[in-house]
Amino acid sequence: MTAEFWKDCPRVQVDPYKMHGSPTVGAYRLAAQTVVECEELGDAPEEIAADYGVPLEDVRAILGYYHAREPQLMPSR
């Protein structure tokens, strides 16, 4: 997912000097995409927050944002 996808998520930052400009969980060095991938692998938001040392509220907000906009990622037929 591009920075454009995450641009309106208040819990995501895009800093060209951090993680090569990848969208991250706030000021943390954790890609927003990683949060989504962890959930897809079966991790609960609480596990993701604990494993990566990020606020649970950020994880939940990012997953909520992703799921609300996920249809935008699907190619139209």
Residue, then its C-alpha position, 0 to 999 in steps of 0.5 A: m500500500t502506498a503513502e497515498f492510501w494512508k494519507d488520511c489516517p491520523r495514526v500513520q506518518v510518512d517521513p521520507y527520512k524514516m524507513h525510506g518514506s514507508p507509512t509508519v505507525g505514528a513516530y514508531r519504526l513499524a510499517a502500517q503494512t506490517v500491522v495489516e499483514c500481522e492481522e492477516l496472519g491471525d494476530a490479534p490487535e493486542e498481540i501486534a501492539a505487544d509484539y512491536g511495542v506500539p499503542l493498542e489504540d494506534v493498531r486498532a485505528i490503523l486496522g479500522y482505517y484499512h478495513a474501511r478502505e480495503p475495497q479501494l485496493m481491489p481492481s475494478r472489473 
